[in-house]
Amino acid sequence: MLIKPSNYLAPMMLLLASMLTWRTWRHDSHTLPRAFRWFLWAICLLAASWLLDNLWSGQGLRNLDKPLKLVVLFPCAAYLLRYPPKSVWLWIGAAAGAIACGLVGIYYFQILQLSREEVTYINPIEFGDTCTQLALISLCGTQVALQHPRRIPFLLFLIAGFTLGVVGSVLSGTRGAWLAGLITLTFLGWWYVGRHSKRLLALVVLAVGLTAALLAQYAPVAERLQTMRQEINNYQQQGNAASSVGARMQMWQFASALAQQRPLLGWAQKGYDAERTRQLEQNQLDPLLANFNHPHNDYLDAAAKRGLLGLLILLTCHFTCFWYFWRAARATPGDLPPQARAERLTLCAVGMMVPLLFASFGLTDTHITSSRTVVMYFCLAAFLMAMLERRSAPQATDATAPLPATAKAAIIP
């Protein structure tokens, strides 16, 4: 995700593979599991809402790539269902990515001593979010590593991924990623621990709280939190929106007012931009807001531009994704071998974590329309669903399979 073209490369490769096997997925698309289809139809509705927004705003087919990347998940899902990836590559890929992100963060923010504004190669917000997501996937993967035949090197590799992912997130200074990480970590604590022992859950919550308190004393983190408090006070007391948090608070008020004026279908992007320009000319908005065509909030963005219908579609995408994995976890047979059961439940945990993360990311930034979201949310969810459907079949056996030779070389010195 550090390389911009990768946001397009992964969907294109997946689409090409599905096109080469079109004779099979044409039939397989009719046999997609019902809950899987609900998620895909929700994504198609989201793509349709974007396309209608473009047409209503007079953009025509200029931004057709965004809805197309969602629609093509239908044939890709049929392909994945027939040829699902092996889950071991999910854990290896997540850990390797988290390690790479952590090292990049150390290089830019510690060695070069660059500030967030000076780093032009990466977007600090997307970078921090990616670090957080990969770190938490690596953390979930440790449950699988504990059951693996080569658990020591595998476990150390995943722990390194989690640690460096957290380091990258902290160094990025992305407060929205920290908030989303804490929300999701709380859910994971309940999922893994709370179902078995309330006392152990209390200890985990206490440990996470103490860790967060210690991190809050780390100079870069403390500075970002102090800046946030100051910017909130300045906006509330003086109406100063010429800051990161102040601008967000004014954008949220602006988008909320627009949503109330046209609650059903919204203003579309054209109307949003026109109204923002009008209020800027009348000095009702801070000039800083001229640089943003969205309110830095997924839900207010959908409500203001596409109305309650657009907001409902967005919430449906999050809900259908979460619900699929929740049901899959509850339907896990109790008589599975320990390794297979750990693998399946961990895939379900990651699947529930992904929509929860992106729903949390959307509280402080507009993420759902990003190209990164297509890969790290929708494509990843489709991969996870395909892997779970494969594990529901009798021939699924790779839960206890040893690591591929190339994978061993990647994590074993």
C-alpha positions as CSV (number, residue, x, y, z in Angstrom):
1,M,0.0,0.0,0.0
2,L,3.0,2.3,0.2
3,I,3.2,2.1,-3.7
4,K,0.3,4.0,-5.2
5,P,-0.2,1.7,-8.3
6,S,-0.6,-1.3,-5.9
7,N,-4.1,0.0,-5.2
8,Y,-5.0,-0.8,-8.8
9,L,-2.6,-3.7,-9.4
10,A,-4.2,-6.1,-7.0
11,P,-7.8,-5.8,-8.3
12,M,-6.5,-5.9,-11.9
13,M,-4.6,-9.1,-11.3
14,L,-7.6,-10.7,-9.6
15,L,-9.9,-9.6,-12.4
16,L,-7.5,-11.0,-15.0
17,A,-7.3,-14.3,-13.3
18,S,-11.1,-14.5,-13.1
19,M,-11.4,-13.5,-16.8
20,L,-9.1,-16.4,-17.8
21,T,-11.5,-18.8,-16.1
22,W,-14.8,-17.1,-17.1
23,R,-16.4,-20.4,-18.2
24,T,-16.3,-21.7,-14.6
25,W,-17.2,-18.5,-12.7
26,R,-20.2,-17.9,-14.9
27,H,-21.6,-21.1,-13.3
28,D,-20.1,-20.6,-9.9
29,S,-21.6,-17.1,-9.5
30,H,-25.0,-18.7,-9.2
31,T,-23.8,-20.9,-6.3
32,L,-22.3,-18.1,-4.1
33,P,-23.4,-18.6,-0.5
34,R,-26.4,-16.3,0.4
35,A,-24.6,-14.3,3.0
36,F,-21.7,-13.8,0.6
37,R,-24.1,-12.5,-2.0
38,W,-25.7,-10.1,0.4
39,F,-22.3,-8.5,1.0
40,L,-21.6,-8.3,-2.8
41,W,-25.0,-6.8,-3.5
42,A,-24.4,-4.2,-0.8
43,I,-21.1,-3.3,-2.5
44,C,-22.8,-3.1,-5.9
45,L,-25.4,-0.7,-4.4
46,L,-22.5,1.4,-3.0
47,A,-21.0,1.5,-6.5
48,A,-24.3,2.5,-8.0
49,S,-24.7,5.3,-5.5
50,W,-21.3,6.6,-6.5
51,L,-22.1,6.4,-10.2
52,L,-25.4,8.2,-9.7
53,D,-23.5,10.9,-7.8
54,N,-21.1,11.3,-10.6
55,L,-23.9,11.6,-13.2
56,W,-25.9,14.0,-11.1
57,S,-22.7,16.1,-10.5
58,G,-22.1,16.3,-14.3
59,Q,-18.9,14.3,-14.1
60,G,-20.2,11.6,-16.4
61,L,-17.9,8.6,-16.6
62,R,-14.8,10.5,-15.4
63,N,-14.6,8.7,-12.1
64,L,-15.9,5.4,-13.4
65,D,-12.9,3.5,-12.0
66,K,-14.2,3.7,-8.4
67,P,-17.6,1.9,-8.9
68,L,-16.1,-0.5,-11.4
69,K,-13.5,-1.7,-8.9
70,L,-16.4,-2.7,-6.7
71,V,-18.6,-4.3,-9.3
72,V,-15.8,-6.5,-10.6
73,L,-15.7,-8.2,-7.2
74,F,-18.7,-10.3,-8.3
75,P,-16.7,-12.3,-10.9
76,C,-13.6,-12.2,-8.7
77,A,-15.6,-13.7,-5.8
78,A,-16.7,-16.6,-8.0
79,Y,-13.1,-17.2,-9.0
80,L,-11.9,-17.0,-5.4
81,L,-14.6,-19.5,-4.3
82,R,-13.3,-22.0,-6.8
83,Y,-9.6,-21.2,-6.3
84,P,-9.3,-19.8,-2.7
85,P,-5.8,-18.7,-1.5
86,K,-4.2,-20.6,1.3
87,S,-4.6,-18.7,4.6
88,V,-0.9,-19.1,5.5
89,W,-0.1,-16.3,3.0
90,L,-2.5,-14.0,4.8
91,W,-0.5,-14.2,8.0
92,I,2.9,-14.0,6.2
93,G,1.7,-11.1,4.0
94,A,0.3,-9.1,6.9
95,A,3.3,-9.6,9.1
96,A,5.8,-8.8,6.3
97,G,3.7,-5.7,5.4
98,A,3.6,-4.5,9.0
99,I,7.4,-5.0,9.3
100,A,7.9,-3.0,6.1
101,C,5.6,-0.2,7.3
102,G,7.3,-0.1,10.7
103,L,10.8,0.2,9.1
104,V,9.5,2.9,6.7
105,G,8.1,4.8,9.6
106,I,11.4,4.5,11.6
107,Y,13.4,5.7,8.5
108,Y,11.2,8.7,7.8
109,F,10.3,9.9,11.3
110,Q,13.2,8.8,13.3
111,I,16.3,8.6,11.1
112,L,15.5,11.5,8.7
113,Q,13.6,13.3,11.5
114,L,10.9,14.5,9.1
115,S,7.5,15.8,10.3
116,R,4.2,14.5,9.0
117,E,3.9,17.6,6.7
118,E,7.4,17.0,5.2
119,V,6.8,13.4,4.2
120,T,5.4,13.7,0.7
121,Y,6.0,10.1,-0.4
122,I,3.3,8.7,1.8
123,N,-0.1,9.9,3.1
124,P,0.4,9.9,6.9
125,I,-3.3,9.1,7.5
126,E,-3.5,6.1,5.2
127,F,-0.1,5.0,6.3
128,G,-1.1,5.0,10.0
129,D,-4.3,3.2,9.2
130,T,-2.5,0.5,7.2
131,C,0.0,0.0,10.0
132,T,-2.8,-0.4,12.5
133,Q,-4.7,-2.9,10.3
134,L,-1.6,-5.0,9.5
135,A,-0.5,-5.0,13.1
136,L,-3.9,-6.3,14.3
137,I,-4.1,-9.0,11.6
138,S,-0.6,-10.1,12.7
139,L,-1.8,-10.2,16.3
140,C,-4.8,-12.4,15.3
141,G,-2.5,-14.7,13.4
142,T,-0.6,-15.6,16.6
143,Q,-3.6,-17.7,17.6
144,V,-2.9,-19.8,14.5
145,A,0.8,-19.9,15.1
146,L,0.3,-21.4,18.5
147,Q,-1.2,-24.4,16.9
148,H,1.3,-24.6,14.0
149,P,4.0,-27.4,13.9
150,R,6.7,-24.7,13.5
151,R,5.1,-22.4,16.0
152,I,8.3,-20.7,17.4
153,P,9.6,-19.0,14.2
154,F,6.1,-18.4,12.9
155,L,5.0,-16.8,16.2
156,L,8.1,-14.6,16.5
157,F,7.6,-13.4,12.9
158,L,4.0,-12.4,13.7
159,I,4.9,-10.8,17.0
160,A,7.5,-8.8,15.0
161,G,4.8,-7.8,12.6
162,F,2.5,-6.6,15.3
163,T,5.2,-4.7,17.1
164,L,6.6,-2.9,14.1
165,G,3.0,-2.2,12.9
166,V,2.3,-0.5,16.1
167,V,5.5,1.4,15.9
168,G,4.6,2.6,12.4
169,S,1.2,3.7,13.6
170,V,2.6,5.6,16.6
171,L,5.2,7.3,14.5
172,S,2.6,8.3,11.8
173,G,0.8,10.5,14.4
174,T,-2.5,9.4,12.9
175,R,-4.9,9.9,15.9
176,G,-7.8,8.3,14.0
177,A,-5.8,5.1,13.6
178,W,-5.1,5.1,17.3
179,L,-8.8,5.5,18.1
180,A,-9.8,2.7,15.6
181,G,-7.1,0.5,16.9
182,L,-8.3,0.8,20.5
183,I,-11.9,0.2,19.5
184,T,-10.9,-2.9,17.5
185,L,-8.5,-4.2,20.1
186,T,-11.3,-4.0,22.7
187,F,-13.5,-6.1,20.5
188,L,-10.7,-8.6,19.9
189,G,-10.1,-8.8,23.7
190,W,-13.8,-9.6,24.2
191,W,-13.9,-12.0,21.3
192,Y,-10.8,-14.1,22.4
193,V,-10.9,-13.7,26.1
194,G,-14.2,-12.5,27.4
195,R,-16.2,-15.5,26.1
196,H,-14.0,-17.7,28.4
197,S,-13.0,-15.7,31.4
198,K,-14.3,-12.3,32.6
199,R,-11.4,-12.0,35.0
200,L,-8.8,-12.6,32.3
201,L,-10.6,-10.1,30.1
202,A,-10.4,-7.5,32.9
203,L,-6.6,-8.2,33.1
204,V,-6.3,-7.7,29.4
205,V,-8.2,-4.5,29.5
206,L,-6.1,-3.3,32.3
207,A,-2.9,-4.2,30.4
208,V,-4.1,-2.4,27.3
209,G,-5.1,0.6,29.4
210,L,-1.7,0.8,31.0
211,T,0.1,0.4,27.6
212,A,-2.0,3.2,26.2
213,A,-1.2,5.4,29.1
214,L,2.5,4.7,28.7
215,L,2.3,5.4,25.0
216,A,0.5,8.7,25.7
217,Q,3.6,9.8,27.6
218,Y,5.8,9.2,24.6
219,A,6.8,12.6,23.3
220,P,5.4,12.5,19.7
221,V,2.1,10.9,21.0
222,A,1.8,13.3,23.9
223,E,2.4,16.2,21.5
224,R,-0.3,15.1,19.1
225,L,-2.8,14.6,21.9
226,Q,-1.9,18.0,23.4
227,T,-2.3,19.6,20.0
228,M,-5.7,18.0,19.6
229,R,-6.9,19.3,23.0
230,Q,-5.7,22.8,22.1
231,E,-7.4,22.8,18.7
232,I,-10.7,21.6,20.2
233,N,-10.6,24.4,22.8
234,N,-9.6,27.0,20.2
235,Y,-12.6,26.0,18.0
236,Q,-15.1,25.8,20.8
237,Q,-14.0,29.1,22.4
238,Q,-12.9,31.2,19.5
239,G,-14.3,29.4,16.5
240,N,-10.8,28.9,15.1
241,A,-11.1,26.3,12.3
242,A,-7.6,26.9,10.8
243,S,-6.3,23.6,12.3
244,S,-6.6,19.9,11.7
245,V,-9.2,19.3,14.4
246,G,-10.9,22.7,14.1
247,A,-11.3,22.2,10.3
248,R,-12.8,18.8,10.9
249,M,-15.3,20.1,13.5
250,Q,-16.4,22.9,11.1
251,M,-16.6,20.5,8.2
252,W,-18.8,18.1,10.3
253,Q,-21.1,21.0,11.2
254,F,-21.3,22.1,7.5
255,A,-22.0,18.5,6.3
256,S,-24.5,17.9,9.0
257,A,-26.4,21.1,8.1
258,L,-26.5,20.0,4.4
259,A,-27.8,16.6,5.3
260,Q,-30.6,18.1,7.3
261,Q,-31.6,20.4,4.4
262,R,-31.9,17.5,1.9
263,P,-32.3,14.4,4.0
264,L,-33.5,11.9,1.4
265,L,-31.1,12.1,-1.6
266,G,-28.6,14.7,-0.5
267,W,-26.8,17.3,-2.5
268,A,-24.4,15.2,-4.6
269,Q,-20.8,16.2,-5.0
270,K,-21.7,19.1,-7.3
271,G,-24.2,20.6,-4.8
272,Y,-21.8,20.0,-1.9
273,D,-19.0,21.9,-3.7
274,A,-21.3,24.7,-4.8
275,E,-22.6,25.3,-1.3
276,R,-19.1,25.1,0.2
277,T,-17.9,27.7,-2.3
278,R,-20.9,30.0,-1.5
279,Q,-20.3,29.9,2.2
280,L,-16.5,30.4,1.7
281,E,-17.3,33.6,-0.4
282,Q,-19.6,34.8,2.4
283,N,-16.9,34.1,5.0
284,Q,-19.1,31.5,6.8
285,L,-16.4,28.9,6.5
286,D,-12.7,29.1,7.1
287,P,-10.6,29.4,3.9
288,L,-8.8,26.2,4.8
289,L,-11.9,24.2,3.9
290,A,-11.5,25.3,0.2
291,N,-8.9,22.5,0.0
292,F,-11.4,19.7,0.9
293,N,-14.3,18.3,-1.1
294,H,-15.4,16.0,1.7
295,P,-16.1,16.4,5.4
296,H,-13.5,13.9,6.8
297,N,-16.2,11.6,7.9
298,D,-17.7,8.7,5.9
299,Y,-21.1,8.9,7.4
300,L,-21.6,12.7,7.1
301,D,-20.1,12.5,3.6
302,A,-22.7,9.9,2.6
303,A,-25.6,11.7,4.3
304,A,-24.7,15.1,2.8
305,K,-24.1,14.0,-0.7
306,R,-26.3,10.9,-1.1
307,G,-28.8,11.4,1.7
308,L,-30.2,8.9,4.1
309,L,-30.3,6.3,1.2
310,G,-26.6,6.7,0.7
311,L,-25.9,6.5,4.4
312,L,-28.1,3.3,4.7
313,I,-26.1,1.7,1.8
314,L,-22.8,2.5,3.6
315,L,-24.0,1.0,6.9
316,T,-25.4,-2.0,5.0
317,C,-21.9,-2.7,3.6
318,H,-20.4,-2.7,7.1
319,F,-23.2,-4.7,8.6
320,T,-23.3,-7.5,5.9
321,C,-19.6,-7.9,6.1
322,F,-19.5,-8.2,9.9
323,W,-22.6,-10.3,10.0
324,Y,-21.2,-12.9,7.6
325,F,-18.2,-13.5,9.8
326,W,-20.2,-13.4,13.0
327,R,-22.5,-16.1,11.7
328,A,-19.6,-18.1,10.4
329,A,-17.9,-18.1,13.8
330,R,-21.1,-19.2,15.5
331,A,-21.5,-22.0,13.0
332,T,-18.1,-23.4,13.6
333,P,-18.4,-27.1,14.5
334,G,-17.2,-27.9,18.0
335,D,-15.7,-31.2,16.9
336,L,-13.1,-29.8,14.6
337,P,-9.4,-30.6,15.3
338,P,-7.8,-27.9,17.4
339,Q,-5.7,-26.5,14.5
340,A,-8.6,-26.3,12.1
341,R,-10.8,-24.7,14.7
342,A,-8.2,-22.1,15.6
343,E,-7.7,-21.3,11.9
344,R,-11.4,-20.9,11.2
345,L,-12.1,-18.8,14.3
346,T,-9.1,-16.6,13.6
347,L,-10.3,-16.0,10.0
348,C,-13.7,-15.1,11.4
349,A,-12.1,-12.7,13.9
350,V,-10.1,-11.0,11.2
351,G,-13.2,-10.8,9.0
352,M,-15.2,-9.0,11.8
353,M,-12.2,-6.8,12.6
354,V,-11.9,-5.4,9.0
355,P,-15.4,-3.7,8.8
356,L,-15.1,-2.6,12.4
357,L,-11.7,-1.0,11.6
358,F,-12.9,0.8,8.5
359,A,-16.1,1.9,10.2
360,S,-13.9,3.4,12.9
361,F,-11.5,5.0,10.4
362,G,-14.5,6.6,8.8
363,L,-15.2,8.6,12.0
364,T,-12.4,11.0,11.4
365,D,-11.7,10.8,7.6
366,T,-13.5,9.9,4.4
367,H,-12.1,6.4,3.7
368,I,-14.8,4.5,1.9
369,T,-14.1,6.2,-1.5
370,S,-10.4,5.6,-1.3
371,S,-8.7,3.2,-3.7
372,R,-6.9,1.7,-0.7
373,T,-10.2,0.8,0.8
374,V,-11.2,-1.4,-2.2
375,V,-8.1,-3.5,-1.6
376,M,-7.7,-3.5,2.2
377,Y,-11.4,-3.8,2.9
378,F,-13.6,-5.2,0.1
379,C,-11.0,-7.4,-1.6
380,L,-9.6,-8.7,1.7
381,A,-13.2,-9.5,2.9
382,A,-13.8,-11.4,-0.3
383,F,-10.6,-13.4,0.2
384,L,-11.5,-14.2,3.8
385,M,-15.0,-15.3,2.8
386,A,-13.6,-17.6,0.1
387,M,-11.2,-19.1,2.5
388,L,-13.9,-19.8,5.0
389,E,-16.2,-21.3,2.4
390,R,-13.3,-23.6,1.4
391,R,-12.9,-24.6,5.0
392,S,-16.6,-25.5,5.1
393,A,-16.0,-28.1,2.4
394,P,-14.8,-31.6,3.3
395,Q,-11.7,-31.4,1.2
396,A,-10.3,-28.4,3.1
397,T,-7.0,-29.6,4.7
398,D,-4.6,-26.8,4.7
399,A,-5.4,-25.6,8.2
400,T,-2.7,-28.0,9.5
401,A,-0.5,-28.0,6.4
402,P,3.1,-27.0,6.9
403,L,4.4,-23.7,5.7
404,P,5.4,-23.6,2.0
405,A,9.1,-23.7,1.4
406,T,9.2,-20.1,0.2
407,A,7.3,-19.0,3.3
408,K,9.7,-20.9,5.6
409,A,12.6,-19.1,3.9
410,A,10.9,-15.8,4.6
411,I,10.6,-16.3,8.3
412,I,13.3,-18.7,9.2
413,P,16.9,-17.5,9.2
